[in-house]
Amino acid sequence: MRLSSLAAWFDAGSGGTAAGARVDWVRCLPFVAVHLLCGLAWFTGVSPTAVAIAVGLYLVRMFAITGFYHRYFSHRAFKTSRPIQFLMALLGNTAVQRGPIWWAAHHRHHHVHSDRPEDLHSPVQHGFWRSHTGWFMTGAGFETQARYVPDLLAFPELRWLDRFDWVAPLGLLGGLALLGAALEAWAPGLRTNAGQLVIWGFAISTVVTWHATYTINSLSHQWGTRRFATPDDSRNNVWLALLTLGEGWHNNHHHHQASARQGFYWWEIDLAYYGLRLLAAVGLVWDLRPVPPAVLERNLLPHT
């Protein structure tokens, strides 16, 4: 067992993971363990309360990933204050997809090299499983490509979240255990407990959030329709859009990355954008970048 890979569990800045394109299984043991934890649902049982909390955490964390990790940190599609920036980075961090700097750096790299050999999670280049999960399990995937995110590196609190990206998920896990124990003692009619909330609220909800997010890499470049001629194979898929709160309008997004809205038309449901509009209505975010009318007419493919 590589001790340097173990160090990377606790300090992402340790540089301890294996280099290159090989999967570092030691560093990825926690990722595997969360999947295995889901099997304990057989022993903890389930309750409507546990399922409701799991679904609620899925929606809240998916919004943090979609609305902020992606549209804000990666593309600067709107503006917000520094406290809200940190709060949403912290919330996104609880989805266990590492820190916002690492996430945004790889996403910006993806747009520069989309579906070319340099794109670490292109299914066109590397196949389904590599694009879905394998890429971030490698040394190259673990590295934060700092040259793409100088704007984010200016914030020490974001750098701290990136370096110690286990703190927020562990805090969520512990909070759910305490909540479950409290509900078992004080509200037994809810028929839940610490074990249920850890397994359903944390493990199962997290694994579903992971794989829903990963479909945008693995499936949205293979399945769906293309409205715009882009240099890659990005596609729109309504089912993935519903699953990920709007990310499935992927061909739209690759055509015009700067917009806070990815469902370009009223019938393209984009729940994350509706959430951002609500935050804008109460003054927590502002200057949501629209889709310019000219964008809708540019590079249209013939069948549209």
C-alpha positions as CSV (number, residue, x, y, z in Angstrom):
1,M,0.0,0.0,0.0
2,R,1.4,3.4,-1.0
3,L,1.6,5.6,2.1
4,S,1.8,8.7,-0.2
5,S,-1.6,7.8,-1.7
6,L,-3.0,7.5,1.9
7,A,-1.7,11.0,2.6
8,A,-3.8,12.3,-0.4
9,W,-6.9,11.1,1.4
10,F,-6.4,13.9,4.0
11,D,-4.4,16.5,2.1
12,A,-5.0,16.9,-1.6
13,G,-2.0,19.2,-1.8
14,S,0.4,16.5,-0.6
15,G,1.1,15.4,-4.2
16,G,1.0,11.8,-3.0
17,T,-1.0,10.1,-5.7
18,A,0.5,8.0,-8.5
19,A,1.4,10.0,-11.6
20,G,0.1,9.5,-15.1
21,A,-2.9,7.6,-16.6
22,R,-2.9,4.6,-14.3
23,V,-5.7,4.3,-11.7
24,D,-4.4,4.8,-8.1
25,W,-6.6,2.3,-6.3
26,V,-5.2,3.1,-2.9
27,R,-6.2,6.7,-3.1
28,C,-9.6,5.7,-4.5
29,L,-10.5,3.3,-1.7
30,P,-12.9,5.9,0.0
31,F,-14.7,6.2,-3.4
32,V,-15.1,2.4,-3.5
33,A,-16.1,2.3,0.2
34,V,-19.0,4.7,-0.2
35,H,-20.4,2.5,-3.0
36,L,-20.1,-0.6,-0.7
37,L,-21.8,1.3,2.2
38,C,-25.0,1.4,0.1
39,G,-25.3,-2.4,0.6
40,L,-25.8,-1.8,4.3
41,A,-29.3,-0.6,3.5
42,W,-30.3,-4.3,3.7
43,F,-29.5,-4.1,7.4
44,T,-30.6,-0.6,8.3
45,G,-33.9,-0.8,6.6
46,V,-35.6,2.2,5.1
47,S,-38.3,4.8,6.1
48,P,-40.1,7.6,4.3
49,T,-38.0,10.0,6.4
50,A,-34.7,8.5,5.2
51,V,-35.8,8.5,1.6
52,A,-37.0,12.1,1.8
53,I,-33.7,13.3,3.3
54,A,-31.8,11.4,0.6
55,V,-33.8,13.0,-2.2
56,G,-33.6,16.4,-0.6
57,L,-29.8,16.1,-0.3
58,Y,-29.6,14.9,-3.9
59,L,-31.5,18.0,-5.1
60,V,-29.6,20.5,-3.0
61,R,-26.2,19.1,-3.8
62,M,-27.0,18.7,-7.5
63,F,-28.0,22.3,-7.6
64,A,-24.7,23.3,-5.9
65,I,-22.8,21.3,-8.5
66,T,-24.8,22.4,-11.5
67,G,-25.5,26.0,-10.6
68,F,-22.3,26.9,-8.8
69,Y,-19.4,24.4,-9.4
70,H,-20.3,24.4,-13.1
71,R,-22.1,27.6,-14.1
72,Y,-20.4,29.9,-11.6
73,F,-16.9,28.6,-10.8
74,S,-16.2,27.1,-14.2
75,H,-17.9,29.6,-16.5
76,R,-18.5,32.8,-14.4
77,A,-22.1,32.9,-15.9
78,F,-23.2,35.2,-13.1
79,K,-22.0,37.2,-10.1
80,T,-22.3,36.7,-6.3
81,S,-20.8,37.9,-3.1
82,R,-17.7,36.3,-1.5
83,P,-19.7,34.9,1.4
84,I,-22.3,33.2,-0.9
85,Q,-19.4,32.0,-3.1
86,F,-17.9,30.2,-0.1
87,L,-21.2,28.9,1.2
88,M,-22.1,27.4,-2.2
89,A,-18.5,26.0,-2.6
90,L,-18.9,24.4,0.8
91,L,-22.3,22.9,-0.1
92,G,-20.9,21.7,-3.4
93,N,-18.0,20.1,-1.6
94,T,-20.5,18.0,0.4
95,A,-21.4,16.2,-2.8
96,V,-17.9,14.6,-2.6
97,Q,-16.7,15.8,-6.0
98,R,-13.7,17.4,-4.5
99,G,-13.2,21.2,-4.3
100,P,-14.4,23.9,-6.6
101,I,-10.9,24.8,-7.9
102,W,-10.1,21.3,-9.0
103,W,-13.6,20.8,-10.5
104,A,-13.5,24.1,-12.4
105,A,-9.9,23.5,-13.6
106,H,-10.7,20.2,-15.2
107,H,-14.0,21.5,-16.7
108,R,-12.2,24.4,-18.3
109,H,-9.6,22.0,-19.6
110,H,-12.4,19.9,-21.0
111,H,-13.8,22.8,-23.0
112,V,-10.5,23.7,-24.5
113,H,-9.9,20.1,-25.6
114,S,-13.4,18.7,-25.9
115,D,-13.4,15.2,-27.5
116,R,-9.8,15.5,-28.6
117,P,-7.1,13.1,-27.2
118,E,-6.2,15.6,-24.4
119,D,-9.7,15.5,-23.0
120,L,-9.4,13.2,-20.0
121,H,-13.1,12.3,-20.0
122,S,-14.1,12.1,-23.6
123,P,-16.1,8.9,-24.4
124,V,-15.2,9.4,-28.0
125,Q,-11.5,9.1,-27.2
126,H,-11.4,6.9,-24.2
127,G,-14.6,4.9,-24.0
128,F,-17.6,4.9,-21.6
129,W,-16.1,3.8,-18.3
130,R,-13.0,5.9,-18.6
131,S,-15.1,9.0,-19.3
132,H,-17.7,8.1,-16.6
133,T,-15.4,7.4,-13.6
134,G,-11.9,6.1,-14.6
135,W,-10.4,9.5,-15.5
136,F,-10.6,11.1,-12.1
137,M,-9.1,8.0,-10.4
138,T,-5.8,8.5,-12.2
139,G,-2.9,10.7,-11.3
140,A,-3.6,13.0,-14.2
141,G,-7.2,13.3,-13.1
142,F,-6.2,13.9,-9.4
143,E,-4.0,16.9,-10.4
144,T,-5.5,20.4,-10.2
145,Q,-4.5,22.1,-13.4
146,A,-3.9,25.5,-11.8
147,R,-3.1,27.3,-15.0
148,Y,-6.8,27.2,-16.0
149,V,-8.1,28.8,-12.7
150,P,-5.9,31.8,-11.7
151,D,-9.1,33.7,-10.8
152,L,-10.2,31.1,-8.2
153,L,-6.7,30.7,-6.8
154,A,-7.0,34.2,-5.5
155,F,-9.3,33.1,-2.7
156,P,-7.5,31.3,0.2
157,E,-10.8,29.9,1.5
158,L,-11.4,28.1,-1.8
159,R,-7.8,26.8,-1.8
160,W,-8.4,25.4,1.7
161,L,-11.6,23.6,0.6
162,D,-9.7,22.1,-2.3
163,R,-6.8,21.0,-0.1
164,F,-8.9,19.5,2.6
165,D,-11.9,18.3,0.5
166,W,-12.8,15.6,3.0
167,V,-13.9,18.0,5.8
168,A,-17.3,19.0,4.5
169,P,-18.4,15.5,3.5
170,L,-17.3,14.1,6.8
171,G,-19.2,16.9,8.5
172,L,-22.3,16.0,6.6
173,L,-22.0,12.4,7.4
174,G,-21.6,13.1,11.1
175,G,-24.5,15.6,11.1
176,L,-26.7,13.0,9.5
177,A,-25.8,10.4,12.2
178,L,-26.6,12.9,15.0
179,L,-29.8,13.8,13.3
180,G,-30.8,10.2,12.9
181,A,-30.1,9.4,16.6
182,A,-32.0,12.5,17.7
183,L,-35.1,11.6,15.6
184,E,-35.0,8.0,16.9
185,A,-35.1,9.3,20.4
186,W,-37.4,12.3,20.1
187,A,-39.6,11.5,17.2
188,P,-39.9,7.7,17.0
189,G,-43.0,8.0,14.9
190,L,-40.7,8.9,12.0
191,R,-39.2,5.4,12.2
192,T,-35.7,6.4,11.3
193,N,-32.3,6.2,13.0
194,A,-28.7,7.1,12.7
195,G,-27.9,4.1,10.5
196,Q,-30.6,4.9,8.0
197,L,-29.6,8.5,7.6
198,V,-26.0,7.6,7.1
199,I,-26.7,5.0,4.5
200,W,-29.6,6.6,2.7
201,G,-28.9,10.3,3.4
202,F,-25.2,10.1,2.8
203,A,-24.1,7.0,1.0
204,I,-27.0,6.3,-1.4
205,S,-27.7,10.0,-2.1
206,T,-24.0,10.7,-2.8
207,V,-23.6,7.7,-5.1
208,V,-26.7,8.7,-7.1
209,T,-25.4,12.3,-7.3
210,W,-22.0,11.1,-8.4
211,H,-23.3,9.0,-11.3
212,A,-25.9,11.5,-12.4
213,T,-23.2,14.1,-12.7
214,Y,-20.9,11.7,-14.5
215,T,-23.5,11.0,-17.2
216,I,-22.8,14.4,-18.6
217,N,-19.3,13.3,-19.4
218,S,-20.1,9.8,-20.6
219,L,-23.6,10.0,-22.1
220,S,-24.1,13.6,-23.2
221,H,-21.3,13.2,-25.8
222,Q,-22.9,10.0,-27.2
223,W,-26.7,10.0,-26.8
224,G,-29.1,12.7,-27.8
225,T,-29.6,15.3,-30.5
226,R,-27.4,18.0,-31.9
227,R,-29.0,21.4,-32.7
228,F,-25.7,23.3,-33.2
229,A,-22.5,22.4,-35.1
230,T,-19.8,22.3,-32.4
231,P,-16.2,21.0,-32.7
232,D,-17.1,18.1,-30.4
233,D,-19.8,15.5,-30.2
234,S,-21.9,17.2,-27.4
235,R,-25.6,16.4,-27.5
236,N,-28.9,17.5,-25.9
237,N,-30.8,14.9,-23.9
238,V,-34.0,15.8,-22.1
239,W,-33.8,12.8,-19.6
240,L,-30.3,13.8,-18.5
241,A,-31.5,17.4,-18.2
242,L,-34.2,16.3,-15.8
243,L,-31.8,14.1,-13.9
244,T,-29.1,16.8,-13.5
245,L,-31.4,19.9,-13.2
246,G,-30.5,21.2,-16.6
247,E,-27.0,19.9,-17.5
248,G,-28.4,17.6,-20.2
249,W,-28.8,20.5,-22.6
250,H,-25.1,19.8,-23.4
251,N,-25.0,20.7,-27.1
252,N,-26.5,24.1,-26.2
253,H,-23.9,24.6,-23.5
254,H,-20.9,23.7,-25.8
255,H,-22.3,26.0,-28.4
256,H,-22.5,28.9,-25.9
257,Q,-20.7,28.3,-22.6
258,A,-21.1,31.7,-21.1
259,S,-24.9,31.6,-20.4
260,A,-26.3,31.0,-17.0
261,R,-29.1,29.2,-18.8
262,Q,-28.5,25.9,-20.6
263,G,-32.1,25.2,-21.7
264,F,-32.2,27.8,-24.4
265,Y,-35.9,27.6,-25.1
266,W,-38.9,27.7,-22.7
267,W,-39.7,24.0,-23.3
268,E,-36.1,23.0,-22.4
269,I,-36.5,22.5,-18.6
270,D,-33.5,23.9,-16.7
271,L,-34.3,23.6,-13.0
272,A,-30.9,24.9,-12.0
273,Y,-31.5,28.1,-14.0
274,Y,-34.9,28.5,-12.3
275,G,-33.1,28.2,-8.9
276,L,-30.6,30.8,-9.9
277,R,-33.5,33.1,-10.9
278,L,-34.9,32.7,-7.4
279,L,-31.6,33.5,-5.8
280,A,-31.3,36.6,-8.1
281,A,-34.8,37.7,-7.0
282,V,-33.7,37.9,-3.4
283,G,-30.4,39.5,-4.3
284,L,-28.0,36.6,-3.5
285,V,-26.7,36.4,-7.1
286,W,-27.0,38.9,-10.0
287,D,-26.0,39.6,-13.6
288,L,-27.1,36.2,-14.9
289,R,-25.7,36.1,-18.4
290,P,-28.5,35.5,-21.0
291,V,-28.4,33.7,-24.3
292,P,-27.9,36.4,-27.0
293,P,-30.5,36.1,-29.7
294,A,-27.8,35.8,-32.4
295,V,-26.5,32.6,-30.7
296,L,-29.7,30.8,-31.4
297,E,-29.2,31.3,-35.2
298,R,-25.5,30.6,-35.4
299,N,-24.1,27.3,-36.6
300,L,-27.5,25.6,-36.8
301,L,-27.3,22.1,-38.2
302,P,-29.5,21.5,-41.3
303,H,-32.1,19.2,-39.7
304,T,-33.1,21.9,-37.2
